[in-house]
């Protein structure tokens, strides 16, 4: 990835906790590093193949002036997200907002906040074995598309599988989807739980029947494990109904714990244990 840098764009805005800051305003200085690929534009000398930094500057100016907040932390958070949503070629932004002479009752040159935000690659397993299974899955896909911070990129076929665990229940429809998101792992987990709840999901029996199940399998290459969330999914390597559809859409994705490609990890599963459901 390459970087386009914008340094010290001066914007007169009205951010601040004190009422006079919101009324009188002041100059804020904004810097941004835009991470994207500039290779095609550089080879072709074509502005349409890159991000027009003049457009980004005007967007920063207009948005910062028209969206007044109390904290520069909030101003930075909102602005970074809106830039990433507005300019799809930008994969990551490092954004700094400087506030000269902040009113703290002491001599102070300036205070500044710098944040880094980016699109993240995520793979999510989905499943259903109650009622109209395909309809519940379709509902989940449509619900995800409603979030501007989520870009659905690919989805596997639907596979029918026997239940995992020792609970007697109906067969599942399973699959995996790939997306890009601006949400953190916990924000994404909360979003998935809300979609499950809207589908009538009841968490009453471990490995029991469910209208809709949505599990984060991989989030970039991060490795994390706490009482609320484990990434990579702790049992994904043992589940053919996860690994086979994941292999369909991302065979060369590296599992960050085993350090092996999904296609390599899938070699241990009999390919005829699952069959594709044609909807």
N, C-alpha and C positions, 0 to 999 in steps of 0.2 A: 504493500500500500504506500501511497505518496501523500504529501501534506501540502495544502494551500494555507498560508498563514495571513491572517488579518490582524494588524497591530493597532491598538489604541484608537478605535473608532469612537469619536466623541458624540454622545447622545444626550440631549437635554431631556430629563425625565423627572418623575415626581415620586420616587420610591423613598420610603422612610417611615419610621414609627411615629415621629413627632408630627403634629398637624401642620406646622409651618413648612415641613419638608414636602408634604403633599400639595401645599398651596403654591409655594414659591419655586420649588424644583431646583435642580442643579445639574451640572455636567457629570455624566458617568462615562468612564472609558472602558471600552469592551474590546477584548482580544479573543480570537478564535483560531484554532488549528483544525482544519477540515481534512479528515483522513478519507482518501478515496484513491481510485486508480486514475492517473492522468496519462497513462501510456498511449491509449488510442488517440486522445486529443493531441499529444505531443508528436505522434507520428504523422497524423493527418493535418495538423494545424487547424483543427476544427473545434470551435467553441461549443457546439452542440454535444460534443462527446465528453465534456467536463462540466464543472459547476462554475457559472458566471459569478465571480466574487463580488462584482458590482451589485448583482441581484441580491446576494446574501447580505451585503452591507445595508442596502435599502430595506430589506426585510427586518434586519436587526433594529434599525432605526425606527421603523414604523411600529413594530411589535413592542419594543421597549417603551416607547412614548405612550402607546394606547392601552397598556396593561399595567396599571399602577398596583404595587404591592408594598407591604411593610418591610420585608426582609430582602436583602440582595441575594441571600441563599435561594429564596423563592423565585426571584427574578431570573437567576441563573438556571434554575431547574426548569422553569417553564420555557425559557428561551431556547435552551439546548434541545428539549424535546420537540419544540415546534420547528426548529431548523432541520432536525432529522426527519420529521414528517413531511416538510415542505420540499426538501431536496433529496430525492431517493438515491442519488449516486453517492451521497455522503454516508459512509459506514460508521464513522466515529467522529465525535467532536470533543475537543478540549477547550472549554470556555472559561474566560476570566472576566469578572466585572469589578472594576475599581471605583471606589467612592472617595474622592478627595475631601479632606476636611470634615470627616464625620463628626457630628455634634456630640462629643463625649465629655466635654468639660475639661479636656487636657489638650496640650499641643499635639496634633496628629497630622501627618502628611496625608495619609490615606488608609483605607481599609479595603481589602480585596477578598473575593471568593473565587476559587478555581475548581471546576468540576470536570470530570470525564464521563461521557455517556456514549453508548454505542448500541447498534443492533446486535442481538445475540442469536446464534443458531441453536434451535431446540428441537428435540424429537419427543413426541408424546404418543403413548400407547392408548388405544381406546377399546372398549368392549361393552357388550350388553347381552343379557340372556333372559330378560323379562319382557313380555309384551311384543310390540312391534320393534324388534331389535334394530333393524335398519333405520327406522324413523328416529329412534333416540340418537343414533350415531349422526344422522343427517342434521338433527337439531343441534348437536354439539358443534359440528363443523360450521353451521350458519351462525351460531352464537359467537364463535371465535372470530369470524369475519367482521363482526360488528365493532370490535375494539380497534381503534386507530393505531394502538401501540402493538398490534399483532398483524403480521403479514403471512398468511397461509401460502406455502410454496408448493408442497407436494403431499399426496395422500396415496397410501397403498390400496390394493384390492382388499375386499372384505374376505376374511378367512373364517371358516367354521371350525371350532375346536371343542374338545371335551373339557369339562371343568377341571380346574387346577385345585389340588387339595383333596380332602376326604369327604366333602359335603355333597350329598346327592342333589342334583339340580339339572336344569336343562342345558343344552349346548350353548356356547357363546358364539357371537360374531365378534371378531377381533380385527385389528389393523393398527397401523402406525401412520402418523402424519408428521411432516416437517414444517417448521415455521421460523420466521424471524420475529423477534420481539424486543421492545424497549423495557419491558418489565423485568424486575429482579426475580430471582428464583422464588422467593416467598410471595411476591406480588402475583406471579403467575400461578403458584399453587393456590392462592386464595381465589383467583379468577376461575380456575378449574373446579374448585369445590363449589362455587356458586352456580356454575353451569350444571354440575351433577345434582345439586339440590333442586334446581329448576326442573330437572327431569324426574324428580321424585326419588332420588337416591336415598336409601336408608342404610346407615352403617351399624347394623345390629349383629351381624355374624361374620367373623373373619373368613375370607374366601367364600362367602355366601353369594346367593344370587343378587344381581343388581340391575337396575334399569340402565345405568350408565356408569362406566368406570374410566377415569382419565388419569394417567400416571406419567409424570415427567421421567423420561428415560435418560436423556443426555441434555446438558446445557453447556454449550461451548465445550471446553475441555476441563471444566472444573470438577473437583473432587471434594465433596462435603458430606458430613454425616452428623446429624444431631437427632434429637427426639422427634422433630417435626418433619424432617426432610433428608433423604439420602440420595445423592447424585454421584455417579450413575445409579440407577435403580438397583437396589441390592440383589434382586432375584432375576434380573432380566436375562442373564446368561443361561439360566436353566429353563427358560420358557420358549418353546418353539413358536407359540402363537404371538410372541413379541419379536423374536429374532428373524423369523422368516419374512414377515412383512417389512421389518426394518431393512433387511438385506435387499428387498425389492427396490426401495427408494434411496438407500444410502449404503451401498455395498462397501465403499472404500472409506467410510467414516471410521476413525480410530477410537476404540474403546479406551478411555484414559487410564483405567486401572490395569487391564491386561496388556495394553499397548499393542493390540492386534486389531486388524481390520474386521468389520462386521462379517464380510464374506468369508474370512478365514474362520471366525468363531462359529459360523453357521454350518460348517462342514460336518459337525457332529450330529446334526439333526436329520432324521429321515424325512425327505422332502414330500413323501406321500402321506404323512400323518395328518396334514391339513389339506383341505380342498377349498378352492376359491368359489365364493358365492357370486354368481352373476345376477346383478340386480337389474 
